Each structure stands twice: as C-alpha cells, then as structure tokens.
Amino acid sequence: MPIYDYQCRDCKKTFETLVRASHVPSCPGCGSENLEKLLSIPAPSVTHSNPEPCQPGGCGACRFN
C-alpha cells in the first residue's frame, strides 16, 4: 500500500495518505475528493549497518560526506 502526497483543489491543504487499491482518498481538512496527486520524493534507503545517525562528515556511507 503506497503513501501518496495530495493537495486539495478546494481548500489547498497538502497532506499524505496511505492508499489502498479500492480506496478513494479525501481531504482531511474539508472532506473533498477533488484532489491533485503531487510528485513525491521517495525516502532514501539506508545501505549501511551503522546504528549511529548520519552527521555531516560522519559515518562515511551517506551523502553528507
């Protein structure tokens, strides 16, 4: 079940929601189904086993280095 970002065309609220195949999403602000699906940026995958959070100049395996 993917998570999509939407903007309501009626009240302009931006939100994300989990969408099932038969589910029609609605705005949590006004209840409208008049939505625009937004381009989402996927979350980066973590490929190293370092339990410490990445910091600038830190772990050697992330984009901050």
N, CA, C and O atoms as a Tinker XYZ file with bonds, in Angstrom:
   260  protein
     1  N      0.844000   -1.181000    0.000000    73     2
     2  CA     0.000000    0.000000    0.000000    64     1     3
     3  C      0.886000    1.240000    0.000000    63     2     4     5
     4  O      1.562000    1.522000    0.989000    81     3
     5  N      0.885000    1.967000   -1.085000    73     3     6
     6  CA     1.758000    3.143000   -1.182000    64     5     7
     7  C      1.191000    4.357000   -0.448000    63     6     8     9
     8  O     -0.016000    4.482000   -0.245000    81     7
     9  N      2.095000    5.235000   -0.062000    73     7    10
    10  CA     1.717000    6.518000    0.528000    64     9    11
    11  C      1.888000    7.567000   -0.559000    63    10    12    13
    12  O      2.943000    7.653000   -1.189000    81    11
    13  N      0.847000    8.365000   -0.777000    73    11    14
    14  CA     0.885000    9.417000   -1.782000    64    13    15
    15  C      0.686000   10.782000   -1.139000    63    14    16    17
    16  O      0.027000   10.907000   -0.107000    81    15
    17  N      1.266000   11.807000   -1.768000    73    15    18
    18  CA     1.050000   13.191000   -1.368000    64    17    19
    19  C     -0.047000   13.769000   -2.254000    63    18    20    21
    20  O     -0.082000   13.523000   -3.459000    81    19
    21  N     -0.943000   14.542000   -1.639000    73    19    22
    22  CA    -2.036000   15.174000   -2.364000    64    21    23
    23  C     -2.172000   16.628000   -1.941000    63    22    24    25
    24  O     -1.741000   17.019000   -0.856000    81    23
    25  N     -2.782000   17.421000   -2.819000    73    23    26
    26  CA    -3.222000   18.761000   -2.452000    64    25    27
    27  C     -4.697000   18.856000   -2.826000    63    26    28    29
    28  O     -5.099000   18.503000   -3.935000    81    27
    29  N     -5.489000   19.337000   -1.881000    73    27    30
    30  CA    -6.918000   19.506000   -2.117000    64    29    31
    31  C     -7.119000   20.707000   -3.037000    63    30    32    33
    32  O     -6.589000   21.787000   -2.779000    81    31
    33  N     -7.876000   20.518000   -4.097000    73    31    34
    34  CA    -8.148000   21.613000   -5.029000    64    33    35
    35  C     -9.166000   22.595000   -4.451000    63    34    36    37
    36  O     -9.279000   23.722000   -4.934000    81    35
    37  N     -9.904000   22.181000   -3.426000    73    35    38
    38  CA   -10.912000   23.055000   -2.835000    64    37    39
    39  C    -10.339000   23.950000   -1.730000    63    38    40    41
    40  O    -10.516000   25.168000   -1.768000    81    39
    41  N     -9.655000   23.353000   -0.745000    73    39    42
    42  CA    -9.152000   24.148000    0.390000    64    41    43
    43  C     -7.642000   24.359000    0.358000    63    42    44    45
    44  O     -7.103000   25.073000    1.204000    81    43
    45  N     -6.941000   23.738000   -0.618000    73    43    46
    46  CA    -5.486000   23.880000   -0.825000    64    45    47
    47  C     -4.634000   23.204000    0.243000    63    46    48    49
    48  O     -3.423000   23.422000    0.281000    81    47
    49  N     -5.229000   22.391000    1.111000    73    47    50
    50  CA    -4.459000   21.666000    2.127000    64    49    51
    51  C     -3.606000   20.603000    1.442000    63    50    52    53
    52  O     -4.090000   19.903000    0.552000    81    51
    53  N     -2.338000   20.472000    1.846000    73    51    54
    54  CA    -1.434000   19.446000    1.353000    64    53    55
    55  C     -1.287000   18.390000    2.439000    63    54    56    57
    56  O     -1.110000   18.714000    3.614000    81    55
    57  N     -1.362000   17.112000    2.032000    73    55    58
    58  CA    -1.285000   16.017000    3.002000    64    57    59
    59  C     -0.805000   14.762000    2.307000    63    58    60    61
    60  O     -0.761000   14.694000    1.078000    81    59
    61  N     -0.441000   13.760000    3.109000    73    59    62
    62  CA    -0.084000   12.460000    2.567000    64    61    63
    63  C     -1.015000   11.428000    3.181000    63    62    64    65
    64  O     -1.480000   11.582000    4.311000    81    63
    65  N     -1.278000   10.377000    2.420000    73    63    66
    66  CA    -2.165000    9.337000    2.916000    64    65    67
    67  C     -1.800000    7.992000    2.309000    63    66    68    69
    68  O     -1.271000    7.915000    1.200000    81    67
    69  N     -2.088000    6.949000    3.045000    73    67    70
    70  CA    -1.898000    5.584000    2.598000    64    69    71
    71  C     -3.092000    5.230000    1.724000    63    70    72    73
    72  O     -4.237000    5.399000    2.145000    81    71
    73  N     -2.840000    4.737000    0.508000    73    71    74
    74  CA    -3.928000    4.488000   -0.438000    64    73    75
    75  C     -3.994000    3.013000   -0.794000    63    74    76    77
    76  O     -3.025000    2.431000   -1.281000    81    75
    77  N     -5.141000    2.424000   -0.546000    73    75    78
    78  CA    -5.401000    1.037000   -0.950000    64    77    79
    79  C     -6.033000    1.046000   -2.326000    63    78    80    81
    80  O     -6.543000    2.077000   -2.764000    81    79
    81  N     -6.008000   -0.079000   -3.011000    73    79    82
    82  CA    -6.475000   -0.163000   -4.393000    64    81    83
    83  C     -7.918000    0.319000   -4.556000    63    82    84    85
    84  O     -8.209000    1.020000   -5.525000    81    83
    85  N     -8.816000   -0.023000   -3.661000    73    83    86
    86  CA   -10.222000    0.342000   -3.809000    64    85    87
    87  C    -10.589000    1.615000   -3.047000    63    86    88    89
    88  O    -11.751000    2.019000   -3.065000    81    87
    89  N     -9.642000    2.246000   -2.389000    73    87    90
    90  CA    -9.896000    3.415000   -1.550000    64    89    91
    91  C     -9.795000    4.707000   -2.356000    63    90    92    93
    92  O     -8.824000    4.908000   -3.086000    81    91
    93  N    -10.782000    5.574000   -2.229000    73    91    94
    94  CA   -10.730000    6.899000   -2.843000    64    93    95
    95  C    -10.371000    7.875000   -1.722000    63    94    96    97
    96  O    -11.160000    8.052000   -0.793000    81    95
    97  N     -9.193000    8.514000   -1.787000    73    95    98
    98  CA    -8.786000    9.408000   -0.703000    64    97    99
    99  C     -9.634000   10.667000   -0.663000    63    98   100   101
   100  O    -10.191000   11.097000   -1.673000    81    99
   101  N     -9.719000   11.246000    0.521000    73    99   102
   102  CA   -10.421000   12.521000    0.688000    64   101   103
   103  C     -9.589000   13.426000    1.580000    63   102   104   105
   104  O     -8.773000   12.956000    2.373000    81   103
   105  N     -9.801000   14.714000    1.445000    73   103   106
   106  CA    -9.055000   15.714000    2.200000    64   105   107
   107  C     -9.406000   15.630000    3.686000    63   106   108   109
   108  O    -10.585000   15.613000    4.039000    81   107
   109  N     -8.395000   15.577000    4.561000    73   107   110
   110  CA    -8.670000   15.554000    5.992000    64   109   111
   111  C     -9.169000   16.908000    6.512000    63   110   112   113
   112  O     -9.721000   16.988000    7.609000    81   111
   113  N     -8.975000   17.963000    5.727000    73   111   114
   114  CA    -9.413000   19.290000    6.151000    64   113   115
   115  C    -10.875000   19.562000    5.861000    63   114   116   117
   116  O    -11.621000   20.014000    6.729000    81   115
   117  N    -11.285000   19.274000    4.595000    73   115   118
   118  CA   -12.656000   19.624000    4.206000    64   117   119
   119  C    -13.478000   18.435000    3.728000    63   118   120   121
   120  O    -14.682000   18.567000    3.507000    81   119
   121  N    -12.838000   17.261000    3.563000    73   119   122
   122  CA   -13.562000   16.070000    3.149000    64   121   123
   123  C    -13.731000   15.922000    1.640000    63   122   124   125
   124  O    -14.312000   14.936000    1.185000    81   123
   125  N    -13.244000   16.861000    0.868000    73   123   126
   126  CA   -13.392000   16.827000   -0.583000    64   125   127
   127  C    -12.578000   15.693000   -1.200000    63   126   128   129
   128  O    -11.515000   15.339000   -0.691000    81   127
   129  N    -13.073000   15.128000   -2.288000    73   127   130
   130  CA   -12.334000   14.142000   -3.066000    64   129   131
   131  C    -11.731000   14.779000   -4.316000    63   130   132   133
   132  O    -11.211000   14.075000   -5.181000    81   131
   133  N    -11.798000   16.109000   -4.416000    73   131   134
   134  CA   -11.251000   16.860000   -5.547000    64   133   135
   135  C     -9.773000   17.133000   -5.253000    63   134   136   137
   136  O     -9.403000   18.224000   -4.819000    81   135
   137  N     -8.933000   16.112000   -5.499000    73   135   138
   138  CA    -7.526000   16.153000   -5.102000    64   137   139
   139  C     -6.605000   16.096000   -6.302000    63   138   140   141
   140  O     -6.947000   15.546000   -7.348000    81   139
   141  N     -5.431000   16.676000   -6.128000    73   139   142
   142  CA    -4.355000   16.573000   -7.110000    64   141   143
   143  C     -3.245000   15.745000   -6.478000    63   142   144   145
   144  O     -2.766000   16.072000   -5.392000    81   143
   145  N     -2.830000   14.665000   -7.156000    73   143   146
   146  CA    -1.727000   13.853000   -6.662000    64   145   147
   147  C     -0.439000   14.604000   -6.966000    63   146   148   149
   148  O     -0.210000   15.020000   -8.102000    81   147
   149  N      0.406000   14.779000   -5.945000    73   147   150
   150  CA     1.654000   15.514000   -6.090000    64   149   151
   151  C      2.814000   14.564000   -6.351000    63   150   152   153
   152  O      2.747000   13.380000   -6.022000    81   151
   153  N      3.850000   15.082000   -6.931000    73   151   154
   154  CA     5.072000   14.324000   -7.140000    64   153   155
   155  C      5.762000   14.162000   -5.792000    63   154   156   157
   156  O      6.087000   15.152000   -5.136000    81   155
   157  N      5.982000   12.938000   -5.384000    73   155   158
   158  CA     6.602000   12.654000   -4.096000    64   157   159
   159  C      8.071000   12.347000   -4.273000    63   158   160   161
   160  O      8.485000   11.822000   -5.307000    81   159
   161  N      8.851000   12.670000   -3.276000    73   159   162
   162  CA    10.266000   12.322000   -3.259000    64   161   163
   163  C     10.399000   11.072000   -2.400000    63   162   164   165
   164  O     10.069000   11.107000   -1.214000    81   163
   165  N     10.875000    9.968000   -2.972000    73   163   166
   166  CA    10.988000    8.740000   -2.187000    64   165   167
   167  C     12.001000    8.892000   -1.063000    63   166   168   169
   168  O     12.978000    9.633000   -1.179000    81   167
   169  N     11.752000    8.182000    0.016000    73   167   170
   170  CA    12.679000    8.197000    1.147000    64   169   171
   171  C     13.958000    7.488000    0.748000    63   170   172   173
   172  O     13.903000    6.469000    0.060000    81   171
   173  N     15.112000    8.003000    1.163000    73   171   174
   174  CA    16.369000    7.337000    0.825000    64   173   175
   175  C     16.490000    6.001000    1.548000    63   174   176   177
   176  O     16.036000    5.858000    2.683000    81   175
   177  N     17.094000    5.039000    0.895000    73   175   178
   178  CA    17.308000    3.754000    1.550000    64   177   179
   179  C     18.627000    3.801000    2.303000    63   178   180   181
   180  O     19.575000    4.467000    1.887000    81   179
   181  N     18.669000    3.097000    3.395000    73   179   182
   182  CA    19.884000    3.028000    4.200000    64   181   183
   183  C     20.572000    1.720000    3.847000    63   182   184   185
   184  O     19.987000    0.647000    3.992000    81   183
   185  N     21.815000    1.805000    3.382000    73   183   186
   186  CA    22.514000    0.605000    2.935000    64   185   187
   187  C     23.671000    0.212000    3.843000    63   186   188   189
   188  O     24.390000   -0.741000    3.544000    81   187
   189  N     23.861000    0.916000    4.931000    73   187   190
   190  CA    24.937000    0.556000    5.843000    64   189   191
   191  C     24.346000    0.143000    7.181000    63   190   192   193
   192  O     23.178000    0.419000    7.456000    81   191
   193  N     25.129000   -0.505000    8.003000    73   191   194
   194  CA    24.624000   -1.039000    9.261000    64   193   195
   195  C     25.042000   -0.202000   10.463000    63   194   196   197
   196  O     24.952000   -0.674000   11.596000    81   195
   197  N     25.493000    1.020000   10.244000    73   195   198
   198  CA    25.908000    1.892000   11.335000    64   197   199
   199  C     24.675000    2.324000   12.130000    63   198   200   201
   200  O     23.794000    2.968000   11.561000    81   199
   201  N     24.577000    1.997000   13.427000    73   199   202
   202  CA    23.407000    2.386000   14.213000    64   201   203
   203  C     23.369000    3.874000   14.552000    63   202   204   205
   204  O     22.334000    4.386000   14.977000    81   203
   205  N     24.483000    4.566000   14.368000    73   203   206
   206  CA    24.535000    5.993000   14.665000    64   205   207
   207  C     23.888000    6.789000   13.530000    63   206   208   209
   208  O     24.040000    6.423000   12.365000    81   207
   209  N     23.170000    7.868000   13.846000    73   207   210
   210  CA    22.601000    8.687000   12.780000    64   209   211
   211  C     23.703000    9.379000   11.977000    63   210   212   213
   212  O     24.752000    9.724000   12.520000    81   211
   213  N     23.460000    9.576000   10.700000    73   211   214
   214  CA    24.446000   10.238000    9.843000    64   213   215
   215  C     24.552000   11.718000   10.204000    63   214   216   217
   216  O     23.545000   12.386000   10.437000    81   215
   217  N     25.758000   12.208000   10.247000    73   215   218
   218  CA    26.042000   13.608000   10.524000    64   217   219
   219  C     26.981000   14.109000    9.443000    63   218   220   221
   220  O     27.728000   13.314000    8.873000    81   219
   221  N     26.969000   15.394000    9.144000    73   219   222
   222  CA    27.933000   15.915000    8.164000    64   221   223
   223  C     29.358000   15.507000    8.555000    63   222   224   225
   224  O     29.801000   15.750000    9.677000    81   223
   225  N     30.065000   14.884000    7.607000    73   223   226
   226  CA    31.430000   14.421000    7.862000    64   225   227
   227  C     31.495000   13.169000    8.702000    63   226   228   229
   228  O     32.572000   12.798000    9.167000    81   227
   229  N     30.341000   12.489000    8.914000    73   227   230
   230  CA    30.234000   11.410000    9.886000    64   229   231
   231  C     30.573000   10.014000    9.448000    63   230   232   233
   232  O     31.749000    9.649000    9.439000    81   231
   233  N     29.610000    9.229000    9.090000    73   231   234
   234  CA    29.744000    7.772000    9.022000    64   233   235
   235  C     30.536000    7.252000    7.824000    63   234   236   237
   236  O     31.015000    6.119000    7.874000    81   235
   237  N     30.693000    8.011000    6.776000    73   235   238
   238  CA    31.423000    7.550000    5.611000    64   237   239
   239  C     30.559000    6.819000    4.593000    63   238   240   241
   240  O     31.049000    6.476000    3.517000    81   239
   241  N     29.289000    6.569000    4.898000    73   239   242
   242  CA    28.428000    5.816000    3.982000    64   241   243
   243  C     27.236000    6.629000    3.502000    63   242   244   245
   244  O     26.362000    6.093000    2.821000    81   243
   245  N     27.182000    7.901000    3.840000    73   243   246
   246  CA    25.991000    8.668000    3.451000    64   245   247
   247  C     26.351000    9.885000    2.608000    63   246   248   249
   248  O     27.526000   10.172000    2.377000    81   247
   249  N     25.348000   10.578000    2.164000    73   247   250
   250  CA    25.526000   11.715000    1.264000    64   249   251
   251  C     26.129000   12.936000    1.938000    63   250   252   253
   252  O     26.468000   13.897000    1.248000    81   251
   253  N     26.277000   12.939000    3.255000    73   251   254
   254  CA    26.807000   14.112000    3.952000    64   253   255
   255  C     28.328000   14.198000    3.863000    63   254   256   257
   256  O     28.913000   15.216000    4.234000    81   255
   257  N     28.962000   13.159000    3.382000    73   255   258
   258  CA    30.435000   13.147000    3.369000    64   257   259
   259  C     30.981000   13.831000    2.163000    63   258   260
   260  O     32.198000   13.910000    1.997000    81   259
